Amino acid sequence: MLKKIECFIQPSKLDTIKDAIFSAGAEGLSVTDVRGVGRQRGYTAEEKPKKKVKFLPKTKLEIVVDEEMVEDIIALIKKLGRTGTIGAGKIFVVPVEDAVRISTEEVGKSAIY
């Protein structure tokens, strides 16, 4: 079964994580620059939280892999994305029902590998 790993990381961690994901065998990934907040509403531990939400820049990665690769990819993202402070990011894993390569009409695993 295919799985999609969606993660939100600090923008400064992108190059290191991207290189590790490809070295681990992933064939592709999508990157989007986004802004968002988590539990802290955008404020660091040193800042006094205010009522106003403060959106922070994040980088969203989307990677579709075979389920056998999921744990390894997650381990890499956790290890390389860790900052030691709040706001380092989040990882989500969702099932992918199917994949279709438009150019060749391949489906399933062959569409992504």
C-alpha positions in Angstrom: 0.0 0.0 0.0 1.1 3.5 -0.7 1.3 6.2 2.0 1.7 9.9 1.8 3.9 11.6 4.4 3.0 15.2 4.9 5.3 17.2 7.1 5.8 20.8 8.2 9.4 21.7 8.9 11.5 24.8 9.5 12.5 26.2 6.1 16.2 26.1 7.1 16.0 22.3 7.4 14.8 21.7 3.8 18.0 20.9 2.0 19.3 18.5 4.6 16.0 16.6 4.8 15.5 16.6 1.1 18.9 15.0 0.5 18.3 12.4 3.1 14.8 11.5 1.7 16.2 10.9 -1.8 19.2 8.9 -0.3 16.7 6.7 1.5 15.1 5.8 -1.9 12.1 8.1 -2.3 11.6 8.9 -6.0 10.0 12.4 -5.6 8.6 15.0 -3.3 6.6 18.2 -3.4 7.6 21.3 -1.5 5.3 24.2 -0.6 6.2 27.3 1.4 3.4 27.9 3.9 2.6 29.9 7.0 1.0 28.4 10.1 0.7 28.1 13.8 0.5 25.3 16.4 -0.3 25.1 20.0 1.8 28.2 20.9 -0.1 30.3 18.4 3.2 31.4 16.8 5.0 32.6 19.8 8.3 31.1 21.1 8.8 29.9 24.7 10.7 33.1 25.4 7.9 35.4 24.2 4.7 36.2 26.1 1.8 34.8 24.1 -0.6 37.5 23.0 -4.2 37.2 21.9 -3.3 37.8 18.3 -2.2 34.7 16.3 1.3 35.1 14.7 1.7 33.0 11.6 5.2 31.6 11.1 6.9 30.5 7.9 7.1 26.7 7.5 7.9 24.4 4.6 5.5 21.6 3.8 6.9 18.4 2.2 4.7 15.7 0.6 6.2 12.4 -0.1 4.4 9.3 -1.5 6.2 6.0 -0.7 5.5 2.4 -0.3 4.5 1.6 3.3 7.7 -0.3 3.9 9.6 3.0 3.6 7.4 5.1 5.9 9.2 4.4 9.3 12.6 5.1 7.8 11.5 8.4 6.2 9.8 9.5 9.4 13.0 8.7 11.4 15.0 10.8 9.1 12.7 13.7 9.3 12.5 13.5 13.1 16.3 13.3 13.4 17.2 16.0 10.9 14.2 18.3 11.5 14.7 18.6 15.3 15.5 22.0 16.5 15.4 21.6 20.3 12.7 24.2 20.6 8.9 24.4 20.0 7.8 24.9 16.5 10.1 22.3 14.9 7.2 20.8 12.9 4.8 18.0 12.5 4.5 14.8 10.5 1.3 13.2 9.3 0.9 9.9 7.4 -2.2 9.2 5.3 -3.1 6.3 3.1 -3.1 6.7 -0.7 -5.7 4.7 -2.5 -4.0 4.8 -5.8 -1.5 6.7 -8.0 -1.6 7.2 -11.7 1.3 8.4 -13.9 -0.4 10.6 -16.5 2.2 10.2 -19.2 2.3 6.4 -19.2 -0.9 5.5 -17.4 1.0 3.3 -14.9 -0.9 2.8 -11.7 0.0 1.9 -8.1 3.6 1.5 -7.1 4.8 1.6 -10.7 3.4 5.1 -11.0 5.8 6.4 -8.3 8.9 4.2 -8.8 
